Amino acid sequence: MQEEVAEAREKQAVVIIVPTYNNAKTLVRVLDGIHAYTNRIIVVNDGSTDGTADILLRYPGLDIITFAQNKGKGAALRAGIAKARKQDYDYAISIDSDGQHFPTDIPAFNEVLQQATKPVLLIGSRNMNHDSVPRKSSFGNRFSNFWFWFETGIKLTDTQSGFRAYPLKAISKKFYTKKFEFEIEIIVRAAWRGIEVRNIPIQVLYDPAERVSHFRPFKDFTRISILNTVLVFLTFFYILPRNFFRSFKKKNLKDFIKQNILGSQDSPEKKALSIGLGVFMGIAPVWGFQTAITITLAVFLRLNKVLAFAFSNISFAPFIPVVIYASLLVGGLLYPSDATLDLDRITMDTVKSHLWQYIVGSIILAAGMSVLIGFSSYFFMKFNQQRTISTR
């Protein structure tokens, strides 16, 4: 008996979340379909004004959350996820109540979840070429797929499907959006946390006689566009630098030179340009944003991001006074300041009183050191490449 209990605990505990808003025409069919597989169901009545409340009374075993007024699909999902967490479920499968999803696909989700050895977020992949799928939905899905790839590097065939499985103990505990854009926020942030996000094939049916869509093209598309703008900004100025910093910390200097300088498949020219970019950004007067700007430029210029990031750290803490000193010296030649400059005592007040002198000098110094170190590294790598060829 104890072995049976232990085996049962090993399996993933799954609950179904059904957010619903004025879908009385299809709600019964959806709930009956779900009940064929499980009685663990959380329904979030998002301020429905049709017969939804009366329909839910027919199912005494349902766990029901009721909003007095409509708050949006994101708010409904957030409420359902929060309740599922409190009840200690491992996964929550969300399914729309408008009839487009088939509860018969639930076993396919469960099969993947029960075999999963690490957290996974599943998104049902619809056949967007189906005759019943509206063209605007197909276009919106391609649009969403592109931005998800741009923000995470993960290619999916469907990122808008509401038929999903969320790993409750691995995803974020706090979210910021409450409408349709929530479904984008949660999968992007899951990917950023290192959770596997992938598709699973599902059936789909868009019946214009039954289906009621609450997506407002202008308002909701605008909200989604704003969210994607924020996510792209965070991708380049936080996520990419964070990921590179984490991977970089795992390497010692010997491994870094061997793998990323000598062992990289990039050409000596590309590696030298990457190093030059890093040196320039490391000395340029953009402290606090050096890493983010360096990696962003390396991505857009298709340079070696690891090398650019590594050499942008040329102005590490002990070396900062030397960089400031040299910048003030160089700047003094072209943009001398009226204020007295005491190079024996350089403080932040010194920089403030000679700001333009410092800015001009640091840019010139950055450009000069970038060219010097870039060319030096190029000749070094060329020499090493020729020596490797001659010894074969």
ZIFENUR-V373270 format. One record per helix or strand. SS is the DSSP state (@ for helix, = for strand). FROM is the first residue (numbers start at 1). LEN is the number of residues. If there is no record, write none. Layout:
ss->SS from->FROM len->LEN
ss->SS from->FROM len->LEN
//
This chain:
ss->@ from->2 len->9
ss->= from->14 len->7
ss->@ from->24 len->12
ss->= from->41 len->6
ss->@ from->52 len->5
ss->= from->63 len->5
ss->@ from->73 len->14
ss->= from->91 len->4
ss->@ from->103 len->13
ss->= from->120 len->6
ss->@ from->135 len->18
ss->= from->164 len->4
ss->@ from->182 len->11
ss->= from->196 len->6
ss->@ from->217 len->33
ss->@ from->253 len->10
ss->@ from->268 len->16
ss->@ from->290 len->12
ss->@ from->305 len->11
ss->@ from->317 len->18
ss->@ from->348 len->6
ss->@ from->355 len->36
//
